[in-house]
């Protein structure tokens, strides 16, 4: 290890050169700290925000892509056919995705708005604002419009996201199980508020209607059999929900009763399909007789439609698995269907951080490349003044590798000192510079916003929005530039790499030296 001692003596003896190189490494270290610090802070902010969000992925129809395709059509028949036969979710594909080991729960449901019969819905609290839905017909009779008041979740899998996350907890009885679904049993879950309002208990039966009283009367008057309309359901469980109606929301004044989480009932999708099948056939018959239009009635197609989900949302085991999960199933889905992890919204919010990270990484690479070039040139140029020293060492039997090792050790000693000083100064200014750069970048991004708040997606009340709503302010609040132990380790590792690469050119020069020739030339 004598070459290390020689390196130390040389560094302490050549103070001017040592100081200049140390300043070089100090400046390099500060720029690298700023670049890596900003990049890591941006990445950490996105990770922390993603971890705070529900790990939800929604299987849905990509209507934007579909309508863009429809707009390219010119044939009238093709356009009409496109608007008649919308793309639909594939129940089989949805079921296969649900088997993925990363999936904790899946809300696979076909939602319907239905009518309570013989019992009351839970009031929303806005009834005084909405008024009465009445009008006078042509004959002078007062007519009352019957509004749907219950939201029916017809589910394929009993372990819903609400159950796994315990926003729904059982108060009496049980949740649905696989037996209910496989046997198409007319089981139903109702909320505790609905049960308490109507004095209902587990084992009681409730009746719901899929068609309004007036629609059923019209069909009966047309000679159609409506005696089997609706469904009798046995209450197997009563659950409490943490969800509440927000009286401060924009929709509250006009919110319908079925939009209240207190009026959600849950049944097996198989039972719902069986109960609705005949009624749906009769409804189509009535529609054709009234309008004279419509396709030939296909009972099996109607059954398949009733078993096809209108909404599928997967809850994963880790928010950080979301993007990987979506990528794994890209290209395996039917045309115009996608897995939506709310990534577009997240990416738009994170755009200032991504821009910062991109430029910070470019700066780091520019600094590193320049550092390698500069240190290589300085070391190569100083070799000329050290040829006699190197010739003496080689003539004494010191190997060329050890001479190269001495040069490497000299640079490492200086680099460690320079980077240590850079860590001390970088710790002070990294946070302030990082915050200032983010503030400038955020202000610049604001000039290019298109007015649509991060491409916000809107959902029908029955689908349920399982995505966690976060704002850009929340995301940026997680951005903090810090000189962490990990960052310090990366700086020293990067510095070692710079020195290794910087010593390559001088190493070739040393390998070509002949000790005898050197000493003769010096004399």
Beta strands, then each sheet from edge to edge (+ up, - down):
strand 1: 56-61
strand 2: 103-117
strand 3: 134-136
strand 4: 142-144
strand 5: 150-155
strand 6: 168-173
strand 7: 187-191
strand 8: 205-209
strand 9: 231-241
strand 10: 264-268
strand 11: 311-316
strand 12: 337-340
sheet 1: 6+ 9- 8+ 2- 11+ 1- 12+
sheet 2: 6+ 9- 8+ 2- 5+ 10+
sheet 3: 3+ 4-
sheet 4: 6+ 9- 7-
end
